[in-house]
């Protein structure tokens, strides 16, 4: 978008524009796109502009003045990743329900996209007659429990929840873990956590 000539030529026949810039600049980027709409043929359908964002909160934006030739759509990258992951690896992977096993997903760390992952798992947790188990391994399990229940008070109705220490998770009395998701900040620490959890589990 920095080069007006190239931008105008690209938008002249484009069907879709994906904006994945810093969310603080979405409004500026939209104005730049809208400024080139007058060169598009009136026979073309409205230009689709998809705003890709992270963090779970959709940006609050308005179409630029006079931008009747575009339509805005939003793409939550973390939620899309979670949906794609569980489509490829269902929550019941790694278990055998014929032997009474249930999904037990362990979410380690508290960095993105961990919330998108466990929320998507919660939506899919109704598997069989016994509730799935979601364990949260973090530095402060009690604080994690309070914050989660404050935002999602209905969560215990959908799955069995456990909150354990990240360094030495106590999984006594819980079904065998079937999947582990490690999301740490910085990401480099995640590998050490993954190896440690693999040895413990």
JONORCOR-V834355 format. One record per residue. N is the residue number from 0. NEAR is the number of other C-alpha atoms within 12 Angstrom. Layout:
BEGIN
n/near
N/NEAR
N/NEAR
END
This chain:
BEGIN
n/near
0/23
1/11
2/12
3/16
4/15
5/13
6/23
7/22
8/18
9/21
10/32
11/29
12/23
13/24
14/21
15/23
16/30
17/25
18/28
19/21
20/19
21/16
22/23
23/18
24/17
25/29
26/23
27/21
28/28
29/35
30/22
31/28
32/44
33/35
34/27
35/31
36/35
37/23
38/22
39/27
40/17
41/15
42/11
43/19
44/18
45/25
46/33
47/28
48/31
49/27
50/31
51/27
52/28
53/25
54/20
55/22
56/16
57/21
58/23
59/15
60/21
61/19
62/25
63/23
64/17
65/16
66/24
67/21
68/30
69/33
70/26
71/30
72/23
73/27
74/23
75/24
76/25
77/27
78/29
79/22
80/24
81/30
82/25
83/17
84/21
85/27
86/17
87/12
88/21
89/26
90/37
91/29
92/22
93/18
94/23
95/17
96/19
97/10
98/7
99/16
100/24
101/32
102/38
103/39
104/46
105/43
106/43
107/47
108/40
109/31
110/25
111/26
112/31
113/32
114/31
115/31
116/40
117/45
118/28
119/28
120/38
121/34
122/22
123/27
124/31
125/21
126/26
127/17
128/15
129/19
130/28
131/40
132/40
133/42
134/42
135/40
136/38
137/31
138/22
139/21
140/27
141/17
142/18
143/28
144/26
145/15
146/17
147/23
148/18
149/13
150/13
151/18
152/15
153/14
154/27
155/21
156/18
157/25
158/30
159/26
160/34
161/33
162/34
163/28
164/26
165/32
166/24
167/22
168/30
169/23
170/26
171/15
172/9
173/26
174/27
175/25
176/33
177/29
178/33
179/35
180/38
181/37
182/31
183/25
184/18
185/15
186/18
187/12
188/19
189/24
190/19
191/20
192/32
193/27
194/16
195/19
196/28
197/20
198/12
199/18
200/23
END
